[in-house]
Amino acid sequence: MGRKEAIAKAREGENFRLLARYNQDEFIKDNIDSLLERAGRYFEEAIKEDDNYAWAWSHWGATLSYRGGTLKRLNDQKFEYYQQADEKFDQALQRNPNYAWALAHRGENNTWWAIAERPRNDQQKVKILLSNAKTYLDKAIDIDPSYTWAFARRGSVYRFLGHLKGEDNTPEQPNYDEAIKDFSRAIELNSKYAWAIAFRAAIHRQKARALEINGNQASALEQWKLTYLDLEKSLKTYLNVFKRPVVLDIGEVFLPPSASFLAANLNQPTLAANLNLSPSERYAKLAHRVYEEGYEKINPEEINQVLTAIAQEWASVD
């Protein structure tokens, strides 16, 4: 028994974790659960071999966090997985306080945990979880200032803090501005980071909506332009970023400006009259259904049709 045996067990666990995490399009949900369960068993065995193995503790935490993410909203087991994941990350950080990967993934776990808590209407708990997530990600970035993934995840924390503080309908949006900074920094570090580009588009859209509501039409138009530039870039870089269950809530960015805004500012009354037929609108509605009903309940053929249509729409953009 010892580190050598623990490494062997942990590597097996990581193989199953990555297989579930990055090949989800090829597996039905039950298979993903099975892969993640096997990964967790291997990490547990690795810890039995070497209790001080921080890497195994942290990747076990990531496995549990992802299991929570695969479950539908308000499923009690979802919250249990997030809690267990946080405990595993804590064990890893007790053994290595400067472990940037564990800090960043603990931050992400707290973010998704906060999102899952929102329907329960415990705003104080959501606020605490998001605050903790930011703290962990701050520490990870302090340790590794070039940690692209951590910048993008902190950007998403700012995004949800903006939601929590009602920034969608106000001209002052400090959290959204910070989110744009973090997503932009992630994109500077990796120009093909489609996830960060897509979520930056979400923030531009939210700013555009707020500016439109508050009568600042010229600035709103500029934000809409930035929204669609980012969407086009992210879609052309990686189409499947829009198919991942965990990020389908970015479908809201495809919701177009109001018909009156389009007619007044873009001189496109025909487009405004046919928004419900646009691929973008279809994707937005699909994303909302996925969020409400669960990814596994949507007909895969419908998903493919919508994705094909939206790919064709954006391929036509100069």
N, C-alpha and C positions, 0 to 999 in steps of 0.2 A: 504493500500500500504506500502511496506517496504521490508526488507531483507528476511523475511520468505517467502513471496510470490515470490520474485525474485529467491530464491533458488529452489522453486518448479518448476518454469518455466524453469530455467536453467537445472535442472535435466532431464526434458522432452526433451529439446534440445540435451543434451548429449547422451541420449538413441538413438535418431535418428542419431546423428553424428557417434556414434560407430557402429550402425547397418550397416550404409553405408560403413564405413571405414574398418571393419573387416569381413564383410560377402559379399564382392564384388563378389566372385565366384558364389554366389547363385542368384545374381540379374543382370538383364540387365541394360545397362547404364541409360535408362530413369527412372528406379526405383531408382537408386542411386541418380540421380538428384532430384527426388521427395523427397527422404529421407533427403537429405542435405538442400533442400529448407525449409522443415518443421523444421529442426533443427535450421536454421537461424531465422525463425519466432519466435521460442520459446526464443532464446537468445535475440532477439530484444525486446520481451515483458518483459523479465527479466530485461533488462537495463531500461526500462520505469518504472519498479517497484523500481529499486535502481540503480541510475546512477553511484554510487561508487563501484559497484560490479565488481572488477577486474577479478575474475574468469570467469564471464559471457562474459566480453569483450574479453578475451583471447581465450576462446573456440569458440566464434563467429568468431574470426579471423582464427582459425584452420579450421572451417567449410568452410569459403570462400576460403581459400588456397586450400583445397582439391577439391572444386568445380572447381577451376582453373586447377588443375592437371588432371581432368577427360576430359578436352576439348582438341581437336586436336591442333597441332602447328599452329601458325599464325592466330588463331581465336582471334579477338580483345577482345571478352568478357573474354578470358583467362587472358589477361593482366589486365583487369579491376578488376577481382576477386583478383589477387595478390596484386594490389594496395589497394583495399578495406580491404583485410586481414591485410596488413601492418598498415593501419590506426587503425584498431581495436586493434592490438597488442600495438600500441603506446598509445591508450587510457588506456589499462590495465596497462602499465608500468608507465604512469603518476600517476596512483593511487597506484601502488606498484612497485617502481623501482627495488626492489630485488626479483622480481617474476621470479625464474629460469625457470619455465615451459614456461612462456610467452616469455622470452628471447630466449630460445632454439627453440621454434616453430616459432618465428619471423625470426630466423636465417635460419631455414629450408625453410620458405616461400620465403625469399630472394634468397636462392639457386635455388629453382625450377623456380623462376621468371627469374633469370639470364640464366638458361638453355633455357627457352622459348624465351629469347631475342636473343640468339645466331644466329638463322637464319636471323635475321634482320641486322646482320653485324655491330651493334653498339658496338664495342669492349669496348669502354670507359664505357658505361652503364653497360655492363656485369661485367667489372672489379669492378665498384663501388658497384654493388649489391653483388658480392662475398665478397668484402672487408667488407661490412656491415654485411653480414651473419657471417663471422668469428668473428667480433667484438661482436655480440650478443651472439654467442656460447662461446666465451672466457669468457664473463661476467657470463653466466649461469654456466660454470664449476668452475669459481672462487667462486661462491656462494655455489655450491654443487660439490665438487671434486669427488664424486662417481656417478655422473650423467651419467650412461652408454649410454643412448640414445644420449645425447649431444656430447659425445666423438665420437660416430659413425657418427653423422651428420657433425661434424667439419672435420672428416676424408674425407667425401665426398666433402666438400668445398675445401680442399687441393687438392683433385683429380682434380676438375674442374679448379682450379687455375693452376695446372700443364698442363692441356690441353691448357689453354689460353696462357701460356708462352712457349708452344712448347716443353715441356719436353719429349714428346713421343719418339723423335728421338735423344736425347742427353744423354751422359753418366752422366752429372750432373743433379740430379733430387731432389732438396731440398723440393719441395712441395710434391712429391710422398713419400719421406722418412718421412715427417711429417704425411702424411696420414696413412702410415703403423703404425706409433707410436700410432696414435689415435685409429685406428681400433683394434690394439693389446691391447690397454688399455681397450677398450670396451669389448673385448673378455676375458680379465683377470677378469673383473667384472661380466661377464655373459658368461660362456664357451659354451652355446648353442645358442648364438646370431647369427643365420644363416645369417641374412642380413649383419652384420659386417664382418663375415667370407667370404661371397661371394664377397663383395666389396674389401676386402683385397686381394683376389685372382685377382681382376681386376688390382690392382696396381702392383702386382708381374708380371702379364702378360705384362703390359706396360713397366716395367723395363726390362723384358726379351727381348722384341722387340728392345728396345733401345740398349741394350748390344749386341744383335745379329747384328744389323745394324752397330754398331761401331767395330765389329770384336772381341769382347770379348766373345768367344764361351763358355768357361768353366763357367764363371759367369752367362751367359744367361741360360745355362742348369740348374744351381742351382735355378734360379728364376722360370723356367718352372716347376721344381719339386714342389716348394712351391705353385705355382699356382694351380696345380692339387690336391695337398694335401688339400688345402683349399676348392676347389670345391667339392671334395669328401665329406669332413666333412659337408659342408653347405647343400649339397643335401640330405645326409642321415639324417641330423637333421631336415630339413623342406623343403620338395619337393616344396611346394606351393610358397616358396620365389621366384622361377623362373617363376611363373605364374602371379604374380601381375603386372598389366600394368605399374605402376610407376617405377618398377625396372627391366623391361625387357631389358633395355639397357646393363645390365650386360651380356647379351648374347655374347657380343664381346669377353669376356674372353675365350669362348669356341673355338674361332678361333685358330687353332693349329699353331705351328711353321711352317716355310716354309718347303717345301718338301726337299730342299737341306740341311737345318739345321737338319732335322730328319735323313736323309740318312747319313750325316756326323757324327752326334753326338750320335744318338741312334741306328744306324745300323739297321734301320727299313725301307728299301726301299719299301717293300710291303705296309706297313701302309702309307707311304708317297704318294704312287701311288693311294691310295683309300680314301684320305681324304674327298672327296666330298660325300662319302657314309656313313661317320661316323655320329652317332647320335649327337655328339658334333657340327659338322659342320652344320647339319640340324637345330639344336637349334640356332646357331649363325645367320643363315640366317633368321630364323623365327623372332628372336628378331629384326633384322634390318627391316624386313617388318612391324612388329608391330609399330616400331618407325616412319616409313615413312608413313604408310597407316592408322594407328589407330587400336587399339585393337579390336574394335567392327566389323571391316571388315574382320577379319581372321576367317575362319571356325573353330568352337570349336573342331570339330573332329580332324582336323589337329593338333591343339595345343595338344590335349590329346595323339595323336599318337606319337608326338615328345617327349613329357614329359615321356611317357611310355618307349620309346626306350632309352632315356638318363638315366632314372632310372635303367634300366636293365644294361646299360653300366657301370654305376658307382657301381652297386651292385656287379659286377664281379671284382672290384678292391680289391686286398688284403689289 
